[in-house]
Amino acid sequence: GTGPNTAASVLRFVDLPSAVNGRLGLAVQTVAGRRYTLQASADLTALVWDAVPFALTPGGTPAVQNVTAAAETLTLYVETAGPHRFYRVVSP
């Protein structure tokens, strides 16, 4: 989970992805103050996933980054162009 002392605290997408300005918005349940990064793979069962660029706003510049959550939900915006991919959010 995202909060080690709370059984109900899990790292998960909290809403269906939304398309905004040609980008996919992925809303994730987070814990304020914890760091997160976005990874992707073309194969859901892959052992190695790659960090991928994302922006924190629909019009922001995408970059591969670790971001510290400021609230209980964090939305990451990824480009919709390109190959089919699966996404996951990790807390390093």
GROMACS elastic network, one bead per residue, 0.5 to 0.9 nm:
[ bonds ]
;  ai    aj funct       b0    kb
    1     4     6  0.62637   500
    1     5     6  0.89907   500
    1     6     6  0.79287   500
    1     7     6  0.73461   500
    1     8     6  0.77463   500
    1     9     6  0.52190   500
    1    11     6  0.55129   500
    1    12     6  0.88546   500
    2     5     6  0.89709   500
    2     6     6  0.83057   500
    2     9     6  0.55839   500
    2    10     6  0.53192   500
    2    11     6  0.55059   500
    2    29     6  0.83332   500
    2    30     6  0.64482   500
    2    31     6  0.61900   500
    2    34     6  0.81610   500
    2    91     6  0.78528   500
    3     6     6  0.54540   500
    3     7     6  0.77790   500
    3     8     6  0.84301   500
    3     9     6  0.54322   500
    3    10     6  0.73793   500
    3    11     6  0.88993   500
    3    30     6  0.84993   500
    3    31     6  0.66066   500
    4     7     6  0.73947   500
    4     9     6  0.76818   500
    5     9     6  0.83292   500
    6     9     6  0.53919   500
    6    10     6  0.87034   500
    7    10     6  0.77571   500
    9    29     6  0.84594   500
    9    30     6  0.84882   500
    9    31     6  0.85547   500
   10    29     6  0.73725   500
   10    30     6  0.81112   500
   11    28     6  0.70856   500
   11    29     6  0.58349   500
   11    30     6  0.65131   500
   11    31     6  0.89729   500
   11    89     6  0.76635   500
   11    90     6  0.80484   500
   11    91     6  0.86384   500
   12    27     6  0.85531   500
   12    28     6  0.56549   500
   12    29     6  0.56545   500
   12    30     6  0.81791   500
   12    88     6  0.87046   500
   12    89     6  0.79897   500
   13    16     6  0.76345   500
   13    17     6  0.85016   500
   13    26     6  0.68963   500
   13    27     6  0.55934   500
   13    29     6  0.61909   500
   13    88     6  0.88878   500
   13    89     6  0.86735   500
   14    26     6  0.83844   500
   14    27     6  0.57407   500
   14    28     6  0.54314   500
   14    29     6  0.58983   500
   14    73     6  0.79600   500
   15    18     6  0.84101   500
   15    26     6  0.76144   500
   15    27     6  0.60137   500
   15    28     6  0.77571   500
   16    25     6  0.87376   500
   16    26     6  0.76002   500
   16    27     6  0.78723   500
   17    24     6  0.62706   500
   17    25     6  0.54647   500
   17    26     6  0.52008   500
   17    27     6  0.71341   500
   18    23     6  0.81228   500
   18    24     6  0.55927   500
   18    25     6  0.50244   500
   18    26     6  0.70796   500
   18    27     6  0.87988   500
   19    22     6  0.62855   500
   19    23     6  0.54841   500
   19    25     6  0.60783   500
   19    77     6  0.88980   500
   19    80     6  0.83725   500
   20    23     6  0.51716   500
   20    24     6  0.62953   500
   20    25     6  0.68129   500
   20    58     6  0.61343   500
   20    59     6  0.88199   500
   20    77     6  0.83408   500
   21    24     6  0.83952   500
   21    58     6  0.63377   500
   21    59     6  0.72735   500
   22    58     6  0.84392   500
   22    78     6  0.87269   500
   22    79     6  0.66328   500
   22    80     6  0.61508   500
   22    81     6  0.81217   500
   23    58     6  0.66843   500
   23    59     6  0.87580   500
   23    77     6  0.58153   500
   23    78     6  0.52952   500
   23    80     6  0.52566   500
   23    81     6  0.83824   500
   24    58     6  0.84594   500
   24    76     6  0.80106   500
   24    77     6  0.53808   500
   24    78     6  0.52436   500
   24    79     6  0.63422   500
   24    80     6  0.60038   500
   25    57     6  0.87662   500
   25    58     6  0.76077   500
   25    75     6  0.60952   500
   25    76     6  0.56297   500
   25    78     6  0.67001   500
   26    74     6  0.80827   500
   26    75     6  0.52575   500
   26    76     6  0.51191   500
   26    77     6  0.62692   500
   26    78     6  0.79761   500
   27    73     6  0.64902   500
   27    74     6  0.55771   500
   27    76     6  0.64414   500
   27    77     6  0.88066   500
   28    72     6  0.83034   500
   28    73     6  0.54928   500
   28    74     6  0.52472   500
   28    75     6  0.61432   500
   28    76     6  0.79566   500
   28    89     6  0.78808   500
   29    71     6  0.88781   500
   29    72     6  0.57388   500
   29    74     6  0.65944   500
   29    75     6  0.89629   500
   30    33     6  0.88640   500
   30    34     6  0.74652   500
   30    35     6  0.89044   500
   30    36     6  0.84159   500
   30    69     6  0.65689   500
   30    70     6  0.86908   500
   30    71     6  0.70060   500
   30    73     6  0.53141   500
   30    74     6  0.65067   500
   31    34     6  0.56976   500
   31    35     6  0.86158   500
   31    69     6  0.64900   500
   31    70     6  0.78255   500
   31    71     6  0.65613   500
   31    72     6  0.53012   500
   31    73     6  0.77781   500
   32    35     6  0.85429   500
   32    68     6  0.73353   500
   32    72     6  0.59436   500
   32    73     6  0.84534   500
   33    68     6  0.56327   500
   33    69     6  0.53904   500
   33    70     6  0.60626   500
   33    71     6  0.79497   500
   34    67     6  0.81849   500
   34    68     6  0.53885   500
   34    69     6  0.57273   500
   34    70     6  0.82888   500
   34    91     6  0.73381   500
   35    66     6  0.60884   500
   35    67     6  0.52591   500
   35    69     6  0.62368   500
   35    90     6  0.85036   500
   35    91     6  0.57034   500
   35    92     6  0.68511   500
   36    65     6  0.83467   500
   36    66     6  0.53390   500
   36    67     6  0.53224   500
   36    68     6  0.63420   500
   36    69     6  0.73529   500
   36    89     6  0.65802   500
   36    90     6  0.55817   500
   36    92     6  0.65827   500
   37    51     6  0.71207   500
   37    52     6  0.83252   500
   37    54     6  0.89828   500
   37    64     6  0.78762   500
   37    65     6  0.61722   500
   37    67     6  0.64246   500
   37    88     6  0.85829   500
   37    89     6  0.57035   500
   37    90     6  0.55232   500
   37    91     6  0.64637   500
   37    92     6  0.74880   500
   38    50     6  0.83859   500
   38    51     6  0.57567   500
   38    52     6  0.59633   500
   38    53     6  0.75755   500
   38    54     6  0.74460   500
   38    64     6  0.79045   500
   38    65     6  0.79251   500
   38    66     6  0.80041   500
   38    76     6  0.80380   500
   38    87     6  0.70368   500
   38    88     6  0.59911   500
   38    90     6  0.64750   500
   39    49     6  0.58601   500
   39    50     6  0.51777   500
   39    52     6  0.54332   500
   39    53     6  0.86252   500
   39    86     6  0.83673   500
   39    87     6  0.57244   500
   39    88     6  0.53413   500
   39    89     6  0.61075   500
   39    90     6  0.74114   500
   40    43     6  0.87906   500
   40    44     6  0.88973   500
   40    49     6  0.55699   500
   40    50     6  0.54845   500
   40    51     6  0.64562   500
   40    52     6  0.63677   500
   40    85     6  0.60605   500
   40    86     6  0.53883   500
   40    88     6  0.62766   500
   40    89     6  0.87237   500
   41    44     6  0.65088   500
   41    45     6  0.86846   500
   41    46     6  0.69883   500
   41    48     6  0.78055   500
   41    49     6  0.52520   500
   41    50     6  0.65272   500
   41    84     6  0.86612   500
   41    85     6  0.54297   500
   41    86     6  0.53410   500
   41    87     6  0.67175   500
   41    88     6  0.86861   500
   42    46     6  0.80360   500
   42    49     6  0.87440   500
   42    83     6  0.77917   500
   42    84     6  0.63355   500
   42    86     6  0.60011   500
   42    87     6  0.89348   500
   43    46     6  0.52819   500
   43    47     6  0.89972   500
   43    49     6  0.88149   500
   43    85     6  0.75007   500
   43    86     6  0.71255   500
   44    47     6  0.88364   500
   44    85     6  0.84668   500
   44    86     6  0.62873   500
   44    87     6  0.86830   500
   45    48     6  0.89277   500
   46    49     6  0.67410   500
   49    87     6  0.88967   500
   49    88     6  0.87209   500
   51    64     6  0.63362   500
   51    65     6  0.80600   500
   52    62     6  0.88241   500
   52    63     6  0.74937   500
   52    64     6  0.53658   500
   52    65     6  0.81418   500
   52    78     6  0.83271   500
   53    61     6  0.88417   500
   53    62     6  0.50556   500
   53    65     6  0.69889   500
   53    77     6  0.87197   500
   53    78     6  0.68548   500
   53    79     6  0.84429   500
   54    57     6  0.89543   500
   54    60     6  0.85148   500
   54    61     6  0.76233   500
   54    63     6  0.53450   500
   54    64     6  0.63114   500
   54    65     6  0.76067   500
   54    76     6  0.59370   500
   54    77     6  0.52727   500
   54    79     6  0.76247   500
   55    58     6  0.69256   500
   55    59     6  0.76881   500
   55    60     6  0.51895   500
   55    61     6  0.56199   500
   55    63     6  0.64882   500
   55    64     6  0.87008   500
   55    65     6  0.89936   500
   55    75     6  0.87011   500
   55    76     6  0.58888   500
   55    77     6  0.50126   500
   55    78     6  0.66479   500
   56    59     6  0.84283   500
   56    60     6  0.63591   500
   56    61     6  0.83195   500
   56    62     6  0.79935   500
   56    67     6  0.89757   500
   56    74     6  0.81676   500
   56    75     6  0.64754   500
   56    76     6  0.53350   500
   56    77     6  0.61355   500
   57    60     6  0.50170   500
   57    61     6  0.83053   500
   57    75     6  0.78321   500
   57    76     6  0.73870   500
   57    77     6  0.65251   500
   58    61     6  0.87452   500
   58    76     6  0.85528   500
   58    77     6  0.60213   500
   58    78     6  0.85829   500
   59    62     6  0.89144   500
   59    77     6  0.87604   500
   60    77     6  0.84014   500
   62    65     6  0.88872   500
   62    77     6  0.77544   500
   62    78     6  0.71758   500
   62    79     6  0.81214   500
   66    91     6  0.86217   500
   66    92     6  0.83882   500
   69    72     6  0.74056   500
   69    73     6  0.75983   500
   69    74     6  0.63677   500
   70    73     6  0.81647   500
   70    74     6  0.78794   500
   71    74     6  0.70000   500
   79    82     6  0.78184   500
   80    83     6  0.87096   500
   81    84     6  0.89033   500
   82    85     6  0.86064   500
